[in-house]
Amino acid sequence: MPIENKIAEPTPSLATGHALDTATWTDFVTRLRHDVKGPRVHDHCTSAAIFKVECRKIVYGLDMDYTDKHLVYWDSGESAAYSIAEYWKQCSRGEKTELNKCMQGWSECQFMKASENDQWYVLGELPEHTVTGWDDRWEYVNAHFTYDAAQAFIARKKHDYRDGMRVYVDSQYYCWEFEAIKSVILDGTLTYMPREVS
């Protein structure tokens, strides 16, 4: 007799967009307690945590004298490599031969045996190749009461942020309204009361 492979339904959670009811409220309070009073506190060292989602932004076109991060792009910017090894790996055998010839003319050695500065220089001299500096920074997207909610947002929206996303934990210690609300949730003063249907 064949066995059906059933995919377990995810537990309803406010973190994944389910409606607020007794079960999702209980789940939320459990996760909040775990994140700000329980084991997760050791991961971020503050009980006044807020879980911020940040997206990575890459800034291109920096003067290479002011950054040690270099990249090369070609094909009108359609292709890019952030390291010499990454560029070399995507090259065909013929392209590697040409790079070796160019490097022989510049510094009398094979491309991958040259200094990194010489490698970037030779790449920048290739037709339709541009070598430039870059850097990255992390920008605020939104914030969540719990780590799971921040992770659920990333899972749902990462396709919109192609350079990457992360959860950054910040302290809300002096954000007294926020901390007061968390406190009354955790001590049971603020609870979920289903609306009476008349």
C-alpha positions in Angstrom: 0.0 0.0 0.0 1.5 3.4 -1.0 2.3 5.8 1.8 1.3 9.4 1.2 3.9 12.1 1.8 2.0 14.7 3.7 3.6 18.1 4.1 3.0 19.3 7.6 1.1 22.6 7.8 3.1 25.3 9.5 2.0 26.3 12.9 -0.1 29.4 12.7 2.0 32.4 13.8 1.8 36.1 13.7 5.4 36.0 12.4 4.1 34.4 9.2 1.0 36.5 8.7 -1.7 34.4 10.4 -4.6 36.2 12.1 -4.4 37.2 15.7 -6.3 34.7 17.8 -5.7 32.9 21.1 -3.2 30.4 19.5 -1.2 32.9 17.6 -1.1 35.2 20.7 0.2 32.4 22.9 2.8 31.5 20.3 3.9 35.2 20.0 4.3 35.5 23.8 6.3 32.3 24.0 8.6 33.4 21.2 9.0 36.9 22.7 9.9 35.4 26.1 12.4 33.1 24.5 14.0 36.1 22.6 14.2 38.7 25.4 14.1 36.7 28.7 15.1 33.2 27.7 18.0 31.4 25.8 18.3 33.8 22.9 19.4 36.7 25.2 22.8 35.0 25.3 23.0 35.4 21.5 22.6 39.2 21.5 23.4 40.2 25.1 20.3 42.4 25.7 16.9 41.7 27.1 15.8 45.0 25.5 16.2 43.6 22.1 14.5 44.7 18.9 15.1 42.6 15.8 15.9 44.8 12.8 15.9 43.6 9.3 18.6 45.3 7.2 19.4 45.0 3.5 22.9 45.2 2.1 23.6 48.0 -0.3 26.6 47.9 -2.6 28.1 51.2 -3.7 30.1 51.0 -6.9 32.5 53.4 -8.6 34.7 54.3 -5.6 38.3 55.5 -6.2 40.5 52.4 -5.8 42.9 54.5 -3.7 40.3 54.7 -0.9 39.1 51.1 -0.7 40.7 47.7 -0.8 37.6 46.2 -2.4 37.8 45.9 -6.1 35.6 44.5 -8.8 35.6 44.2 -12.6 32.6 44.4 -14.8 32.1 43.7 -18.5 29.4 43.0 -21.1 28.0 46.5 -20.5 27.8 45.8 -16.7 25.8 42.5 -17.2 28.7 40.5 -15.7 30.9 41.2 -12.7 33.5 39.6 -10.5 34.4 40.7 -7.0 37.8 38.9 -6.9 40.5 37.9 -9.3 39.8 34.2 -8.5 36.1 34.7 -9.3 37.0 36.3 -12.7 39.6 33.6 -13.5 37.2 30.8 -12.7 34.6 32.0 -15.3 37.1 32.4 -18.1 37.4 30.0 -21.0 40.7 28.3 -21.8 41.2 30.8 -24.6 40.5 33.8 -22.4 43.0 32.5 -19.8 45.6 32.2 -22.6 44.9 35.8 -23.6 45.2 37.0 -20.0 48.5 35.2 -19.6 49.8 36.9 -22.8 48.7 40.4 -21.5 50.3 39.8 -18.2 53.5 38.5 -19.8 53.6 41.8 -21.7 53.0 43.8 -18.5 55.0 42.0 -15.8 56.7 39.0 -17.5 54.7 36.3 -15.6 51.5 34.4 -15.9 48.3 36.1 -14.9 47.6 34.1 -11.7 51.3 34.5 -10.6 51.3 38.3 -10.8 50.7 40.6 -7.9 47.0 41.5 -7.2 47.6 45.1 -8.2 49.0 44.0 -11.6 46.1 41.6 -12.1 43.5 44.4 -11.5 45.5 46.7 -13.8 45.6 44.1 -16.7 41.9 43.5 -16.3 41.2 47.2 -16.4 43.1 47.4 -19.7 41.0 44.7 -21.4 38.4 46.0 -24.0 35.0 46.7 -22.4 36.2 45.9 -18.9 36.0 48.3 -16.1 37.8 47.9 -12.8 36.5 50.0 -9.9 36.3 50.2 -6.1 33.2 49.3 -4.1 32.0 49.1 -0.6 28.8 48.0 1.2 26.6 49.2 4.0 23.6 47.9 5.8 20.3 49.8 5.6 17.3 49.6 7.9 14.2 47.9 6.3 11.9 47.2 9.3 11.8 46.0 12.9 10.1 43.1 14.7 9.4 42.1 18.3 10.8 38.6 17.7 13.7 37.0 15.9 11.3 34.5 14.1 9.3 37.4 12.7 12.4 39.0 11.3 13.5 35.7 9.8 10.1 35.1 8.3 10.2 38.6 6.7 13.5 37.8 5.1 12.3 34.5 3.8 9.3 36.2 2.2 11.1 39.2 0.7 14.7 38.2 0.0 14.0 38.2 -3.7 13.5 42.0 -3.5 16.9 42.5 -1.9 19.4 40.7 -4.1 22.5 41.9 -2.4 21.5 40.2 0.9 19.6 40.7 4.1 20.3 40.1 7.8 18.8 40.3 11.2 20.5 42.9 13.3 19.7 43.0 17.1 19.6 46.5 18.6 18.9 47.6 22.2 15.7 49.4 23.0 16.8 50.0 26.6 15.9 53.7 26.6 12.8 53.2 24.4 10.5 53.2 27.4 7.2 52.9 25.6 8.4 49.8 23.7 9.9 48.2 26.8 6.7 49.0 28.8 4.6 47.2 26.2 6.9 44.2 26.2 6.9 44.1 29.9 3.1 44.0 30.3 2.9 41.3 27.5 5.4 39.1 29.3 3.9 39.5 32.8 0.4 38.7 31.5 -1.1 42.2 32.2 -1.7 42.7 28.5 -3.5 39.6 27.1 -5.5 38.6 24.1 -9.3 38.8 24.7 -11.4 37.5 21.8 -14.0 39.9 20.6 -17.6 39.1 21.7 -19.8 38.4 18.7 -23.2 39.8 19.3 
